[in-house]
């Protein structure tokens, strides 16, 4: 292989490394959303344990207000793009559990993509090593 091919291979490897970094960030974000969703389901389930619950609601900048939560109230779920929907407790849990399954699939897909990128990087390193060793063998 020529020097031009070696430079092209290095460029491809850099692009793969950047892609791997993006996939890692995406995976980290997905895990964060998964944790948040799981905690939300647990919190919603615990709402029905007591007829009335007093809690603190954050207002921002470390300010809170006491609030009463009644178990018979409906929940507001954010659908994204500035849209929200009101659902009862069971419907909200079902909705969130469906989102959790979607997140788990997305995490699995992202992990598979990362594994493919790692395999491509390893293959690129082996090709680069052959290029580097090739002139030494011909001398």
C-alpha positions in Angstrom: 0.0 0.0 0.0 1.1 3.5 -0.7 1.5 6.4 1.7 -1.7 7.8 0.3 -3.6 4.6 1.2 -2.1 4.7 4.7 -3.3 8.3 5.2 -6.8 7.3 3.9 -6.8 4.4 6.4 -5.8 6.7 9.2 -8.6 9.1 8.3 -11.1 6.2 8.2 -9.9 5.1 11.7 -10.3 8.6 13.0 -13.8 8.8 11.7 -14.6 5.4 13.3 -13.2 6.6 16.6 -15.4 9.7 16.4 -18.4 7.6 15.6 -17.6 5.3 18.6 -17.4 8.4 20.9 -20.9 9.5 19.6 -22.3 6.0 20.1 -20.9 6.0 23.7 -22.6 9.4 24.4 -25.8 8.1 23.0 -25.6 4.9 25.0 -24.9 7.0 28.2 -27.9 9.2 27.5 -30.1 6.2 26.9 -29.1 4.6 30.2 -29.9 7.9 31.9 -33.4 7.9 30.4 -33.8 4.2 31.3 -32.9 5.0 35.0 -35.3 8.0 35.0 -38.1 6.0 33.5 -37.6 3.1 35.9 -37.6 5.4 38.9 -40.8 7.1 37.5 -42.6 3.8 37.3 -41.5 2.9 40.9 -42.7 6.3 42.1 -46.0 6.1 40.4 -46.6 2.6 41.9 -45.8 3.9 45.4 -48.4 6.7 45.0 -51.2 4.2 45.6 -49.8 2.9 48.9 -51.1 5.9 50.8 -54.3 7.8 50.3 -52.5 11.2 50.7 -48.9 12.0 50.5 -47.1 15.2 51.5 -44.0 16.0 49.5 -41.7 18.8 48.4 -42.0 20.2 44.9 -38.9 22.0 43.6 -39.5 25.5 42.3 -35.9 26.2 41.3 -32.7 27.6 42.9 -33.1 25.4 45.9 -36.6 26.5 46.7 -39.4 24.1 47.5 -43.1 24.1 48.3 -45.0 21.5 50.3 -47.7 19.8 48.2 -50.3 17.1 48.9 -50.4 14.2 46.4 -53.7 12.3 46.3 -53.5 8.8 44.9 -56.7 9.2 42.8 -55.2 12.0 40.8 -54.3 11.6 37.1 -50.8 12.0 35.9 -49.4 14.2 33.2 -46.9 12.5 30.9 -44.6 14.4 28.6 -44.8 13.0 25.0 -42.1 15.3 23.7 -42.2 18.3 21.4 -44.0 20.4 24.0 -46.9 17.9 24.1 -48.3 16.2 27.3 -51.1 13.9 28.0 -53.2 13.1 31.1 -53.5 9.5 32.1 -54.6 7.5 35.0 -52.1 5.6 37.1 -52.3 2.2 35.4 -52.2 3.7 31.9 -49.2 5.9 32.9 -47.4 2.8 34.1 -48.1 0.9 30.9 -47.0 3.9 28.8 -43.7 4.2 30.7 -43.1 0.5 30.7 -43.5 0.5 26.9 -41.0 3.4 26.7 -38.6 1.4 28.9 -38.8 -1.5 26.4 -38.0 0.9 23.6 -35.1 2.2 25.5 -33.8 -1.3 26.1 -34.0 -2.1 22.4 -32.2 1.2 21.6 -29.4 0.4 24.1 -29.0 -3.1 22.6 -28.8 -1.7 19.1 -26.3 1.0 20.1 -24.2 -1.6 21.9 -24.2 -3.8 18.8 -23.1 -0.8 16.7 -20.3 -0.1 19.1 -19.1 -3.7 18.8 -19.1 -3.4 15.0 -17.1 -0.1 15.2 -14.6 -1.7 17.6 -14.2 -4.7 15.2 -13.7 -2.3 12.2 -11.1 -0.3 14.3 -9.2 -3.5 15.1 -9.2 -4.5 11.4 -8.0 -1.0 10.5 -5.1 -1.3 13.0 -4.1 -4.6 11.6 -4.1 -3.2 8.1 -2.1 -0.2 9.3 0.5 -2.5 11.0 0.8 -4.4 7.7 1.5 -1.1 5.9 4.1 -0.1 8.5 5.8 -3.5 8.4 5.6 -3.9 4.6 8.6 -1.5 3.7 10.7 -3.2 6.4 10.2 -6.6 4.8 11.1 -5.4 1.3 14.4 -3.9 2.4 
